[in-house]
């Protein structure tokens, strides 16, 4: 997408993959399971983390995009209707889709890659649930495990999705954090995730799980923003998280790490410091895309 970057901020989107606790793909199953759940799924930490995330976003008056696994959205609406309605009615929140039951579409771990027919059926089921719960079809999608397949991209295009947000790019000399059309589904825009390097040359992802597990500091992620503000002005830097990761680790155990504050405090500190930076602007994914396409139009 061609557009002048002169005077433009670096846009930041807080994005949440709302799905079962400590979920992982499993051999022989297309659907996810929660670590330590004996083949089932748990949602306790997800719901607790959603409340923490909602409080943090509200306290900092920031927009965000939530990518909902349809099963998790249904369960929240049934078991915690107060929290569901709070999120649904928040004018600054965008609600996208994250699959029906967090399927491993590519079959990378399950060993069961899903073809066009199966993929289309799953996207249809997820979209039906989303439309019923949120009152409108979703505009955006993030693939479970960020594994976008050709069949999935084609199905998303067929069901009228506007953008997809699963592919990871490295900014490099030419910033790759701007929207581009997918070759296999040219009506669909890709809003890429970011993987870069920190000041020490170590790889850093814009997923925040390392922050919550005590493996990285707030300053690492604030430094990532600062390093991209100029070269990627006009682009979108997405910081992604799983709500359950504010409560439990990737193996499902309670978050406990020495020398660090609680995960929710780390999140609050990150949002506070990032929102104070000059040359950045927070937006939901859909709001950013509308602005970017408008500015790119002749």
C-alpha positions as CSV (number, residue, x, y, z in Angstrom):
1,X,0.0,0.0,0.0
2,X,1.6,3.2,-1.1
3,X,1.3,6.3,1.1
4,X,3.5,9.1,2.4
5,X,4.7,8.5,5.9
6,X,5.5,12.2,6.5
7,X,4.1,13.4,9.8
8,X,2.3,10.1,10.5
9,X,2.5,8.4,13.9
10,X,3.3,4.8,14.5
11,X,0.0,3.2,15.2
12,X,-0.3,0.7,18.0
13,X,-3.1,-1.9,18.5
14,X,-3.6,-3.9,21.6
15,X,-5.0,-7.2,20.5
16,X,-6.3,-10.1,22.6
17,X,-6.7,-13.7,21.4
18,X,-9.6,-14.8,23.6
19,X,-9.4,-18.6,23.9
20,X,-9.1,-21.5,26.5
21,X,-6.5,-21.4,29.2
22,X,-3.0,-22.5,28.3
23,X,-4.3,-24.1,25.1
24,X,-2.2,-26.2,22.7
25,X,-2.7,-28.3,19.7
26,X,-2.7,-32.1,20.2
27,X,-1.8,-34.9,17.8
28,X,-4.9,-36.5,16.3
29,X,-7.3,-33.6,17.2
30,X,-8.3,-30.6,15.2
31,X,-9.5,-28.7,18.3
32,X,-7.3,-27.3,21.1
33,X,-6.9,-28.6,24.7
34,X,-5.8,-26.9,27.8
35,X,-2.6,-27.9,29.5
36,X,-3.3,-30.3,32.4
37,X,-7.0,-30.7,31.6
38,X,-6.8,-34.3,30.5
39,X,-7.9,-33.6,27.0
40,X,-10.5,-30.9,27.8
41,X,-10.5,-27.1,28.1
42,X,-10.5,-24.7,31.0
43,X,-11.8,-21.1,30.8
44,X,-11.3,-20.0,34.4
45,X,-8.1,-18.1,33.9
46,X,-9.4,-16.6,30.6
47,X,-12.4,-15.1,32.3
48,X,-10.3,-13.8,35.1
49,X,-7.7,-12.3,32.7
50,X,-10.5,-10.7,30.6
51,X,-11.7,-8.7,33.7
52,X,-8.1,-7.6,34.4
53,X,-7.6,-6.6,30.7
54,X,-10.9,-4.7,30.6
55,X,-9.9,-2.8,33.7
56,X,-6.5,-1.9,32.4
57,X,-7.8,-0.7,29.0
58,X,-10.5,1.3,30.7
59,X,-8.0,2.9,33.2
60,X,-5.8,4.0,30.3
61,X,-8.7,4.9,28.0
62,X,-7.3,2.8,25.2
63,X,-9.0,1.0,22.3
64,X,-8.3,-2.7,21.5
65,X,-9.2,-5.5,19.3
66,X,-10.5,-8.8,20.7
67,X,-10.2,-11.9,18.5
68,X,-12.8,-14.4,20.0
69,X,-12.8,-18.1,19.8
70,X,-16.5,-18.7,19.3
71,X,-16.8,-21.3,22.0
72,X,-15.2,-19.1,24.5
73,X,-17.4,-16.1,23.6
74,X,-20.5,-18.4,24.0
75,X,-19.3,-19.6,27.4
76,X,-18.6,-16.1,28.7
77,X,-22.0,-14.9,27.6
78,X,-23.6,-17.8,29.5
79,X,-21.5,-17.9,32.7
80,X,-20.4,-14.3,33.0
81,X,-23.0,-12.2,31.2
82,X,-22.0,-9.1,33.2
83,X,-18.4,-9.2,31.9
84,X,-19.5,-10.2,28.4
85,X,-22.0,-7.3,28.1
86,X,-19.3,-4.9,29.5
87,X,-16.9,-5.9,26.7
88,X,-19.6,-6.1,24.0
89,X,-20.9,-2.6,24.8
90,X,-17.5,-0.8,25.2
91,X,-17.4,1.6,22.2
92,X,-13.6,1.5,22.0
93,X,-13.4,-2.3,21.6
94,X,-13.5,-4.1,18.3
95,X,-14.6,-7.8,18.2
96,X,-13.0,-10.1,15.7
97,X,-12.9,-13.9,15.3
98,X,-10.4,-16.5,16.3
99,X,-11.9,-19.7,15.0
100,X,-14.7,-21.9,16.3
101,X,-12.9,-24.2,18.7
102,X,-9.3,-23.0,18.1
103,X,-8.7,-25.4,15.3
104,X,-5.3,-26.3,14.0
105,X,-6.2,-25.5,10.4
106,X,-2.7,-26.3,9.0
107,X,-2.5,-29.6,10.8
108,X,1.0,-28.7,11.9
109,X,0.7,-30.5,15.3
110,X,-2.6,-32.3,14.9
111,X,-1.5,-34.1,11.7
112,X,-4.9,-33.4,10.3
113,X,-4.7,-30.4,7.8
114,X,-8.2,-29.1,7.0
115,X,-9.2,-28.7,3.4
116,X,-11.4,-26.1,1.8
117,X,-14.8,-27.7,2.6
118,X,-14.0,-28.4,6.3
119,X,-12.4,-24.9,6.7
120,X,-15.4,-23.2,5.1
121,X,-17.8,-25.0,7.4
122,X,-15.8,-24.0,10.5
123,X,-15.5,-20.4,9.4
124,X,-19.3,-20.4,8.8
125,X,-20.0,-21.8,12.3
126,X,-17.7,-19.3,14.0
127,X,-19.2,-16.4,12.1
128,X,-22.8,-17.5,13.0
129,X,-21.9,-17.5,16.7
130,X,-20.1,-14.2,16.5
131,X,-23.0,-12.5,14.7
132,X,-25.5,-13.8,17.1
133,X,-23.5,-12.7,20.2
134,X,-22.2,-9.4,18.9
135,X,-25.0,-8.3,16.6
136,X,-22.8,-8.0,13.5
137,X,-20.4,-10.1,11.5
138,X,-16.7,-9.7,12.4
139,X,-14.5,-7.7,10.1
140,X,-11.2,-9.3,11.2
141,X,-9.8,-12.7,11.9
142,X,-6.7,-14.1,13.6
143,X,-5.9,-17.7,12.9
144,X,-5.4,-20.0,15.9
145,X,-1.7,-20.4,16.5
146,X,-1.3,-17.7,13.8
147,X,-1.3,-20.5,11.2
148,X,-3.0,-19.1,8.1
149,X,-3.7,-21.5,5.3
150,X,-4.7,-20.9,1.7
151,X,-8.0,-22.6,2.4
152,X,-8.6,-20.4,5.4
153,X,-7.8,-17.1,3.6
154,X,-10.1,-18.1,0.8
155,X,-12.9,-18.9,3.2
156,X,-12.5,-15.6,5.0
157,X,-12.7,-13.8,1.7
158,X,-15.9,-15.7,0.8
159,X,-17.6,-14.7,4.1
160,X,-16.8,-11.1,3.7
161,X,-14.0,-10.6,6.2
162,X,-12.1,-7.3,5.5
163,X,-8.7,-8.2,7.1
164,X,-6.6,-11.0,8.6
165,X,-4.0,-10.6,11.3
166,X,-1.8,-13.7,11.6
167,X,1.3,-13.4,9.4
168,X,4.5,-12.3,11.1
169,X,6.8,-9.9,9.4
170,X,10.3,-8.5,10.2
171,X,10.3,-4.7,9.7
172,X,13.8,-4.4,8.3
173,X,15.0,-1.4,6.3
174,X,11.6,-1.4,4.5
175,X,8.9,-1.3,7.1
176,X,6.6,-4.3,6.6
177,X,4.0,-3.3,9.1
178,X,1.6,-1.7,6.6
179,X,-1.5,-3.5,5.2
180,X,-1.1,-5.5,2.1
181,X,-3.4,-7.8,0.1
182,X,-3.1,-11.5,0.2
183,X,-2.3,-13.2,-3.1
184,X,-4.6,-16.2,-2.4
185,X,-7.4,-13.9,-1.3
186,X,-6.9,-10.5,-2.9
187,X,-10.0,-8.9,-1.4
188,X,-8.5,-9.6,2.1
189,X,-6.0,-7.2,3.7
190,X,-3.2,-8.6,5.9
191,X,-2.4,-6.7,9.0
192,X,0.9,-8.3,9.9
193,X,2.3,-9.0,13.4
194,X,5.9,-8.0,14.2
195,X,9.0,-9.9,15.0
196,X,12.2,-7.7,15.4
197,X,15.3,-7.5,17.5
198,X,16.0,-5.6,20.7
199,X,19.0,-3.3,21.4
200,X,21.1,-6.4,22.2
201,X,20.3,-8.0,18.9
202,X,18.0,-10.7,20.5
203,X,14.8,-11.6,18.7
204,X,11.7,-10.0,20.2
205,X,8.1,-10.7,19.4
206,X,5.2,-8.3,19.9
207,X,3.3,-11.1,21.8
208,X,3.6,-10.2,25.5
209,X,3.8,-13.6,27.0
210,X,7.5,-13.2,27.9
211,X,6.6,-10.1,29.8
212,X,4.1,-11.9,31.9
213,X,6.3,-14.9,32.6
214,X,9.2,-12.7,33.7
215,X,11.4,-13.3,30.8
216,X,11.4,-9.7,29.4
217,X,10.9,-6.3,30.9
218,X,8.5,-3.5,30.1
219,X,11.4,-1.4,28.8
220,X,12.1,-4.1,26.2
221,X,8.6,-3.6,24.6
222,X,8.7,0.2,25.0
223,X,12.1,0.1,23.3
224,X,10.6,-1.8,20.4
225,X,8.1,1.0,19.9
226,X,10.8,3.6,20.1
227,X,13.0,1.7,17.5
228,X,10.1,1.6,15.0
229,X,8.5,5.0,15.4
230,X,10.4,6.6,12.5
231,X,11.0,3.9,9.9
232,X,7.5,2.4,10.4
233,X,5.5,5.7,10.8
234,X,2.0,5.1,9.4
235,X,2.3,1.3,10.0
236,X,0.6,-0.8,12.7
237,X,2.5,-2.4,15.6
238,X,0.2,-5.0,17.2
239,X,0.9,-6.0,20.8
240,X,-0.9,-9.3,21.3
241,X,-1.7,-11.3,24.4
242,X,-3.9,-14.1,25.7
243,X,-6.1,-13.0,28.7
244,X,-5.4,-16.3,30.5
245,X,-1.7,-15.4,30.4
246,X,-2.4,-12.7,32.9
247,X,-3.2,-15.5,35.4
248,X,-1.5,-18.7,34.4
249,X,1.6,-19.7,32.5
250,X,1.8,-21.6,29.2
251,X,1.8,-24.9,31.1
252,X,-1.4,-23.9,33.1
253,X,0.3,-23.3,36.4
254,X,-0.3,-20.1,38.4
255,X,2.1,-17.3,37.4
256,X,4.8,-17.1,40.1
257,X,8.2,-15.6,39.3
258,X,10.7,-14.0,41.6
259,X,11.7,-10.4,41.4
260,X,8.8,-9.2,39.3
261,X,5.4,-7.8,40.0
262,X,2.1,-9.4,39.1
263,X,1.3,-9.8,35.4
264,X,-1.5,-7.3,35.6
265,X,0.9,-4.7,37.1
266,X,3.3,-5.3,34.3
267,X,0.5,-4.8,31.8
268,X,-0.5,-1.6,33.4
269,X,3.0,-0.3,33.4
270,X,3.5,-1.2,29.8
271,X,0.3,0.6,28.7
272,X,1.1,3.6,30.8
273,X,4.6,4.0,29.4
274,X,3.6,3.2,25.8
275,X,0.7,5.7,25.9
276,X,3.1,8.5,27.0
277,X,5.4,8.1,24.1
278,X,5.4,10.8,21.4
279,X,4.8,9.9,17.8
280,X,2.4,7.0,18.5
281,X,-1.3,6.6,18.3
282,X,-3.5,3.7,19.6
283,X,-6.3,2.3,17.5
284,X,-8.2,-0.9,17.0
285,X,-7.2,-2.9,14.0
286,X,-10.3,-2.0,12.0
287,X,-10.0,1.7,12.8
288,X,-6.4,1.7,11.8
289,X,-7.2,0.0,8.5
290,X,-10.0,2.5,7.7
291,X,-7.6,5.4,8.3
292,X,-4.7,3.8,6.3
293,X,-6.9,3.1,3.3
294,X,-8.5,6.5,3.4
295,X,-5.0,8.2,3.5
296,X,-3.8,6.0,0.7
297,X,-6.7,6.9,-1.6
298,X,-5.9,9.4,-4.4
